[in-house]
Amino acid sequence: MNPRYDEILARFDELTSLIADEKVIRDNARWRKLAKERSDMVELVAVTKRLKKLEETLTDNKQIIAQGTDADLVEIARAEMDSLEAERAQLEETFQLLIVPKDPNDDKNTIMEIRAGTGGEESALFAGDLLRMYTRFIERKGWKAEVLSSSETGMGGFKEVILLVTGVNAFGSLKYESGVHRVQRVPATEASGRIHTSAASVAMLPEAQEVEIKIDPNELRVDVYRSSGPGGQSVNTTDSAVRITHIPTGLVVTCQEERSQLKNKGKAMKVLQARLLDQARRAQEEKYAAERRSQVGSGDRSAKIRTYNFPQQRVTDHRINFTTHTLNDVMDGALDPLIEALRKADIMERAGQRIVPGE
């Protein structure tokens, strides 16, 4: 029997006692941390208990078969073995997924950035399609999305759009979407009916808390200017748009969604904090790049991660060789099968297990 079973159950019991302890309850920060750890273990504990029970039953059945003293009991034990072994194998896979440490950023809100890439106006239209896809996914999850910044084109596409996505496990689900998304279809602007290939990039950043990213106001250059819409048309007559430059890194963030300069500055600071946190996170991940070369979950924005082929109604995620022919459903926000496959591949990779393409 796996020795981890007893360790897990003992820790869960310990946490149950601790969060009921008056001294711990008075320490609000510690209580919240322990309560969350216990909450995160509930599914793991249920699987562990069932695995223990299965292994005990399998051991008993093997003893009955080996002894062979009671023909009826032996027959019953043999009949149960296949189903018990199958259930154990399935639960062991789930167990391996659950024991991998959770990314501490998973529970955070997400800064989503979508940008048109190669392909001109068709790329901008595709960026708009991705925005609608993610908006529908967010609605399905019961999350909220707030536009922090956007730059539309004359035909309804987007050069760039930045959203704040608020919801339980938002970053944990959306982080696998970072990268280059490629589309193959006949553009609305194509008269001859030829299939074109264009691309848009997506970045998912965990929203930073002020305690995580300290920004020195002296390292910022804040410029204000007049907001403008498609074609340069004036949106309002005050200098409400804000551009913030983080001098040490050269990062530049703009926001003109609100009529209030103060609100635009607040939104721009959220994006800047998220980008600085992402930069720090990426620098840390680089230290382990030689040991772990998986694209899954790495958020490598330079990598082509997915292709949307409209003529074949096909969506292919190139990181795990996952293909589905339900493109219309995917574009309508049905992303769970893709995200779940990516999550599983990422966890298995982090657990040190080899991923077989297409599994």
N, C-alpha and C positions, 0 to 999 in steps of 0.2 A: 504494500500500500504506500502511496506517495506520502512522504513525511510532511509535505507542505500542507496537507489537509488539516492536520491537528494544529499547525502553526496559525493557519488562517482562522480556524474556529476559535482558538484561544484568544487571538487578537480581537476578534469581533466581540467576544464575551467581555474582554477587558474594556473595550470602548463603551459597551453598554453600561458597565459599572461606572466608568469615569464620567459620562455625561449625566449620570444621576447623582453624582457627588456634589454636595453643597459648595465645597471650596472651588470646584471647577466651574460650577454654574455662576459663581460670583465673578469669575474671570471670563468676561463675555467673549473676548477674542479667542481664548483657548477653547472655550466651549464650542464656538462656531466651527473651529478647525476640526475638533474631534468629532462633532456631529456630522460634518461633511464627509470625513473619512469613513465613518460608520455607514452613512447613507450610500456611499460609493461601493461599499462591500456587500450590500444586500444580495444582489444577484449572484456574486461570486460565492457567498456563503450557501445559498440555496443549491447551486450546482455542486459545491463541495460535499454537502450533506448527502445529496443523491448519489454521488460517485462513491462515497464511503459505503452507503447501503448496498449499492450494486456490487461492489467488490466483496463485501461480506457474503452476499447471496451467492456470488460466483464461487467463492472459496468453499462454502457449504455444499453447493451442488457438485463440485469436483470431488469432494470427500465422499459424498453419497455414491457417486458413480464408481470411484476407486474401490470402495468397500464392497459394493454389489450385493449387500445382504438382503435388500428388499427390492424385488423386481419392479413393483409399482412405483416406488419412490425413484428408482433409477430412471424409469421411463419418463416420469414427470421432470426430473432434473435435466435429462438430455433434451427434452422438448423446449425447455426454457433457455438453454445455453445460447442459441443463436441470437434470439431477440435481446437477451441481456448483454451479450458482447457488442451487438450493433449499437445499443443505447449507450453503453460505456464509451465506445469509440467516438460517438457524436458529442457526448458531454465532455470528453477529454479535449476535443478540439475547442469547444466553447471555453473550457477552463483555461487553456493556454492563451486564448485571446483576452480573457478577463484579468489574468495575473500580470499582464504587461502594464507598467506604470502609465497612468494617464497623463497626457500633455497638460500641464497646469494652465495653458492658455485656452484650452477647449471651452471652458465655461464663459469666456469673455465675449463681449459684443464684437462685431466685425466692421472694419472699414473696407468697403468693396470699391475697387477702382477698375473701370472698364474703359479701354482706349482703342480707337480705330487704329489699324496697322496698315499693312500693304493691301492695295486694292482700291484706293481712292474712295469715291462715294459709296461703292458697294460695301467696303469695309466699315464705313460709318453706319450704313443701314444694318449691317450684321451686328455691330456694337449695340444698336438699338434693339435688335432681336434678342441678344443675350441679356440686356437689361430687362426686357419683358419676361424672359424665361426665369431669371432669378427672382423677379418680383412675384411671379406666380408661385414659385417654390416657397418664398417667404410667406405668402398668404396661406399656403397649404400647412405650413408649420405653425401658423398663429403668431408669427413674429411681426415686428414693425420695421419699416424702412423709411429713412429720412434722407432726402437729397441734400448733400452738403455742397456740391458744386457740379455744374454741368455746362457743356458747350455743344449746342445743337447745330446741325447743318440745315440747309434750306429744304432738303427733301425728307426731313423727319428722322435722320440718323443722328449719331452723336460722335463728335471728335473725342470727347471724354465725358464721363459721368462718375461721380463719387458719391457713395451712399454710406450711411451709418445703419447697420443692421443690428437690431436689439432683440434678443431672445435667448432662451435656454439652450446652451450648447451650440450657439450660432457659429463661433469660429471652429469648433470641433467638427461641424458638418461641412462648412464652406471652405476650409483651408485647402482641400484637395483640388479646388477649382483654379488655383493660381497657375498661370502659364499661358501659352499661345493657343488660341482656339481657331481652327481653320474651317472655312465653309466652302463647299463645292456646289454651285447651283447656277442657273441662268439668271443673271441680274435683271431687275426691272428696267434698267437702262440699256440692256442689250437687245438690239433689234433683230439680229441674225439668229438668235436662239442658241448661241454657243455657251457652253458651261465655263464659268470662270472660277478661279480659286482666289480667295482673299482671306484675310486674318484679322483678328482683334486680340488684344492681350487683356488678361484679367489678373488682378492682384487682390488677395485677401489678407488683410492685416489685422491682428488682434488689437482691439481698442486699448490704448495705454491709460493707466491710471497715473495721476500726478505723482503719486509716491514712487512709481517705477521710473518715470522719466522726468528728471529735473532739468528745466530749461532756464538758462540765465537770460533775463530780459535784455541784458547788454549785448548778447550774442545774436539778437534779432534785428532785422531791418524791416520796418512796417511801412508799406506804401499804400496810399488810398487813391482811388481813381473812380471815374464814372462807369457804372455798369452798362453793358451793351448786349444786344441780342443778336440773332442771325442777321447777317448782312450789315452789321455795324449799326443797326438802328438803336437809338437811345432808349434804355429801359426806364431810367429815372433821371432826374436832373440834379441829384446830389452825389457827392463823392462817397458812396456807400460801399463800393467794392474794395476788397482788401487783398493785398499781396504781402505775404510774410516770407522773408528769406532768412534761413538759419545759416549764419555766416561761417561757422566752423566746417559745416558739411556741404554747403552750397545748395541744400534742399530748398525748393521754392514751392509754396502752396498759395493758391488763390481761391477766393470765394466771393460770389456776387449774387447768391440766391435770395438774400434778404434785403429789405429796404434799409435796415438798420446796420450801420457800420459796426456797432458793437457786437451784434449777433453774427455778422459775417466773420469778424475777427475770432469769435469763440469757436465757430465751426472750423475755420482754418487751423486754429491751434489744435483741435482734435485730430485733424488729418496729420499735422506735423508731428504730434506726439506719437501717433501710430506708426508713422514712417521711421521715426528715430528708434522706436522699440523694435521694429522689424529689422532695421539695420543692425542693431545690437544682437538680435537673435540670430541673424544670418552669420555674423562674424563668429559667434559661438559655435554654430553648426559647422563652419569651415574647419574647425579643429578636428572634427570627427569625419571629415569628408574622405580621408584615405581608408578609414575603417568601414564606412557605410556609404555606398554609392547609389542607393536607391533613389529614383526620381519620385516615387510615391511619397507624398507628404512633404517633400522638400521645398515645394513652392518655387521651383526654378522657373522664373518667368521667361527665360530665353528658350525654353524647351517647348516644342509643339506637343501638346498633351492630348488633343482631341480633334477629330474631324467629323463634321456634320455634312453628310452627302445627301442632298435633297433628291436627286433623281432616283437613288436606290433606297431612299427612306432609311438610311443607315447612320448610326452614330458609333464611332470607334474611339475608345480610350487607348492610346498607344502605350501607356505605361504598364498596363496589365493585359494587353491584347483582349480587352473586353469589347464585344460588339453587340448592339441591339438594333433591330429593324423597326423600332417604334419612335422614329424621329419626331413625329407630330406630338406624341405624348411628352417626349423630353422637352421640346420647345414650349410646351404648355406647363412646364414646371415639374414634371414627374421625374425628378432626379434621384430619388431614393435608391433604386437598384444600382445606379452608377456609383453613388457615394458610398453605399454599403460595401460594394466590391472593393473600392479603393481603400476604405477603412480597414477591411479585413486584410488586404494585401500589406498595408502599412504596418499593422500590428504584428502580423506573422514575420515580416522582415525585421522588425525591431526585436522580436522574440528570438531571432537568430535562425529562423527556419527558411528553407529554400522555397521560393514561390515558383510554381509551375505555370507558365503562361496559359491563360484561358481557364484556369481552375476557379 
